[in-house]
Amino acid sequence: LSNNTFTDTYTTIRDAINANPNSTIVAEVNHGLNAQNAGLELRNTRLIIFGNPALGTPVMQANQLAGIDLPQKMLVYEDSSQNVFVAFNDTSYLAARHDVAAVETLPQIQNALRNFAILGTDGTLETNEATAISVGEGIVTITSTNDFPTTYNKLRSSISNNANLQLMGEVNHRANAQTVGLELGSTSLLIFGNPTLGTPLMQNAQTTALDLPQKMLVWEDEDSVVHISYNDPNYLMGRHNISENETILAQIREALDGLATNAAN
């Protein structure tokens, strides 16, 4: 819970991330504005997607699938009572979902996230522990019959050429790792969304914005097998207590499966 206004909270966090020479903002997503452009209403809801390859790469070296939850995200939102909140994925979530608890950079990531949040809110953090999350929970993975460049390019083209989808960011985790002198197999993330489908989920449960826009990870394992991974909408429904949106969730599930299947074949 923030003791500051929505604008001051968001601006303070964004400016602090920008001022950190080791962090880079990949994208800023104004979910409220995107909803408005789609003819819908949503209270102030904004997401900052940012990362530090020196800290994030070791996590993906331990498990490439962690790239679905990296870069980091910080959500700032205002509820119906005009209370302002900041939310982010605690590193216990990364550790539990991707079995990376032993990675030495996790405490540094945790400290950075907490410091940004406290700076923006002047508040006290409350943690929802990730003890109930199992390894790989909620992640759908499809194996591709194509090589990495073909798979990635087919997926990217399908998103870019779909009038209902907006490509909001691309993250080449491998190239980012190389900038800090680290090695990582081919691992790239596409960030995209459809406000017409995503907004009703956030209207129902605003914290869903932490997992929106959608993300699809293309990665090549040690055996040179290429995979496409994404979050199962049913998992997001349970995680954020989304209700009464079964039809929309089914549409999202069908769209994601179609994109992945097309790129994999």
C-alpha positions in Angstrom: 0.0 0.0 0.0 1.4 3.4 -1.0 1.3 6.5 1.1 1.7 8.6 -2.1 -0.5 9.4 -5.1 -0.7 7.1 -8.1 1.3 9.5 -10.3 4.0 10.1 -7.6 4.3 6.4 -6.8 4.7 5.4 -10.5 7.0 8.3 -11.4 9.3 7.7 -8.4 9.7 4.0 -9.2 10.3 4.6 -12.9 12.8 7.4 -12.2 14.7 5.2 -9.7 14.9 2.3 -12.2 16.1 4.7 -14.9 18.7 6.2 -12.6 20.2 2.8 -11.8 23.0 2.2 -14.4 22.5 -1.6 -14.2 18.8 -1.6 -14.9 17.0 -1.0 -18.3 13.3 -0.4 -18.8 12.2 -2.7 -21.6 8.6 -1.4 -21.8 6.0 0.6 -19.9 2.4 -0.5 -20.3 -0.4 1.9 -19.5 -3.3 -0.6 -19.1 -5.8 2.1 -18.4 -5.0 4.0 -21.6 -5.0 0.7 -23.6 -8.4 0.0 -22.2 -9.7 3.4 -23.1 -8.4 3.0 -26.7 -10.4 -0.2 -26.9 -13.6 1.6 -25.7 -13.4 0.2 -22.2 -12.7 1.6 -18.7 -10.1 0.6 -16.2 -8.8 2.4 -13.1 -5.2 3.6 -13.1 -3.1 0.5 -13.8 0.5 0.8 -15.2 3.3 -1.8 -15.5 7.0 -1.3 -15.8 9.0 -4.1 -17.3 12.7 -3.9 -16.6 15.8 -6.0 -16.0 19.4 -6.3 -15.1 21.1 -9.1 -17.2 23.9 -9.5 -14.7 21.4 -10.6 -12.1 18.8 -12.3 -14.3 21.0 -14.3 -16.5 22.3 -16.7 -13.7 18.6 -17.5 -13.0 18.1 -18.5 -16.6 21.3 -20.4 -16.7 19.9 -22.5 -13.9 16.5 -22.9 -15.8 15.9 -21.3 -19.1 12.1 -21.4 -18.5 12.6 -18.6 -15.9 12.8 -16.3 -19.0 9.0 -16.4 -19.0 9.1 -14.4 -15.7 12.0 -12.2 -16.7 12.6 -9.3 -17.0 11.1 -8.1 -13.7 7.8 -6.3 -13.5 6.5 -3.7 -11.2 2.7 -3.0 -11.2 1.3 0.3 -9.8 -2.5 0.4 -9.6 -5.4 2.3 -7.9 -8.4 0.4 -6.5 -12.0 1.5 -6.3 -11.4 3.2 -3.0 -8.5 5.2 -4.5 -5.9 3.2 -2.6 -2.6 3.0 -4.5 -0.7 -0.3 -4.5 2.6 -1.6 -5.9 2.9 -5.3 -6.7 5.8 -7.4 -8.0 6.9 -11.1 -8.1 8.8 -11.9 -5.0 11.9 -13.9 -5.7 10.4 -16.8 -3.7 8.0 -17.0 -6.7 10.9 -17.4 -9.1 12.6 -19.9 -6.8 9.5 -22.1 -6.4 8.2 -21.9 -10.0 11.5 -22.5 -11.7 13.5 -24.5 -9.0 16.2 -21.8 -8.8 16.4 -21.2 -5.1 20.2 -21.8 -5.1 21.0 -19.0 -7.6 23.3 -16.6 -5.8 21.8 -13.4 -7.4 18.3 -13.9 -6.0 18.9 -11.9 -2.8 20.3 -9.0 -4.9 17.2 -9.1 -7.1 15.0 -9.2 -4.0 16.7 -6.3 -2.4 16.4 -4.2 -5.6 12.7 -4.9 -6.0 11.9 -4.1 -2.4 14.0 -1.0 -2.5 12.2 0.3 -5.6 8.8 -0.5 -4.1 9.5 1.1 -0.7 11.0 4.2 -2.3 7.8 4.7 -4.4 5.3 4.0 -1.7 6.9 5.0 1.7 5.0 2.0 2.8 5.5 -1.4 4.4 5.7 -4.6 2.2 3.4 -7.5 2.7 4.5 -10.8 1.1 2.2 -13.5 -0.2 4.6 -16.5 0.1 5.0 -18.8 -2.9 5.1 -22.0 -0.8 2.2 -23.6 -2.6 3.6 -23.2 -6.1 5.2 -26.2 -7.7 8.0 -26.3 -10.3 6.7 -25.4 -13.7 3.2 -24.8 -12.5 1.0 -23.0 -15.0 3.5 -23.1 -17.9 2.5 -24.6 -21.2 5.4 -25.8 -23.4 5.2 -26.9 -27.1 8.2 -28.4 -28.8 8.9 -27.0 -32.3 9.9 -28.9 -35.4 11.7 -25.8 -36.7 15.0 -24.3 -35.7 15.2 -21.3 -33.3 15.2 -18.5 -35.9 12.4 -20.0 -37.9 10.3 -20.6 -34.8 10.8 -17.1 -33.4 10.3 -15.3 -36.7 7.1 -17.3 -37.4 5.7 -16.4 -34.0 6.7 -12.8 -34.2 5.1 -12.5 -37.7 1.9 -14.1 -36.5 1.6 -11.6 -33.7 2.6 -8.6 -35.8 0.3 -9.4 -38.6 -2.7 -10.0 -36.4 -4.8 -6.8 -36.3 -6.2 -7.8 -32.8 -2.7 -8.0 -31.3 -0.2 -5.4 -30.3 3.5 -6.3 -30.0 4.7 -4.3 -27.0 8.3 -5.6 -26.5 10.9 -8.1 -27.5 13.7 -9.4 -25.2 16.7 -11.3 -26.5 17.9 -12.8 -23.2 20.9 -14.4 -24.9 22.1 -11.1 -26.4 21.5 -9.3 -23.0 23.6 -11.9 -21.3 26.5 -11.3 -23.7 26.5 -7.6 -22.8 27.6 -8.6 -19.3 30.0 -11.3 -20.3 27.7 -14.3 -19.6 26.6 -17.2 -21.8 23.0 -18.3 -22.3 21.4 -20.5 -25.0 19.1 -19.0 -27.5 16.2 -17.5 -25.3 13.9 -14.8 -26.5 10.7 -13.3 -25.2 7.8 -11.7 -27.1 5.5 -9.4 -25.1 2.1 -8.7 -26.7 -1.6 -8.1 -25.9 -5.2 -7.5 -26.8 -6.8 -4.9 -24.5 -10.3 -6.0 -25.6 -9.6 -9.4 -24.0 -7.2 -8.4 -21.2 -9.1 -5.5 -19.8 -12.1 -7.4 -18.5 -9.7 -9.7 -16.6 -8.1 -6.6 -15.0 -11.6 -5.1 -14.3 -12.4 -8.3 -12.4 -9.0 -8.7 -10.6 -6.6 -5.8 -11.0 -3.5 -7.7 -10.0 -3.9 -9.7 -13.3 -2.1 -6.7 -14.8 1.1 -8.2 -13.3 0.8 -11.0 -15.8 -0.4 -8.9 -18.7 0.5 -8.3 -21.5 0.9 -11.9 -22.6 4.4 -13.4 -22.9 5.7 -16.2 -25.1 9.2 -17.6 -24.6 11.1 -19.2 -27.4 14.1 -21.2 -26.2 16.6 -23.8 -27.4 17.7 -26.4 -24.9 21.0 -28.2 -24.5 20.0 -30.8 -27.0 19.3 -28.2 -29.6 15.5 -28.8 -29.3 13.4 -25.6 -29.6 10.4 -24.9 -27.4 7.7 -22.3 -27.1 6.4 -21.6 -23.6 3.6 -19.4 -22.2 1.4 -19.0 -19.2 -1.8 -21.1 -19.1 -4.8 -18.7 -18.7 -6.3 -21.2 -16.2 -3.2 -20.7 -14.0 -3.7 -16.9 -14.1 -7.4 -17.3 -13.3 -6.5 -19.2 -10.1 -3.5 -17.0 -9.2 -5.5 -13.7 -9.4 -8.9 -15.1 -8.4 -10.5 -14.1 -11.7 -14.2 -15.0 -11.9 -17.0 -14.8 -14.5 -14.6 -14.5 -17.5 -14.6 -18.1 -18.7 -15.4 -17.2 -22.2 -12.6 -14.7 -22.5 -10.1 -17.0 -20.9 -11.1 -19.7 -23.4 -10.6 -17.2 -26.3 -7.1 -16.3 -24.9 -6.2 -20.0 -24.4 -7.2 -20.8 -28.0 -5.3 -17.8 -29.4 -2.1 -18.7 -27.5 -2.3 -22.3 -28.5 -2.9 -21.3 -32.2 0.1 -18.9 -32.2 2.4 -21.5 -30.6 1.2 -24.4 -32.8 1.6 -22.4 -36.0 5.2 -21.3 -35.1 6.1 -24.9 -34.1 5.1 -26.5 -37.4 
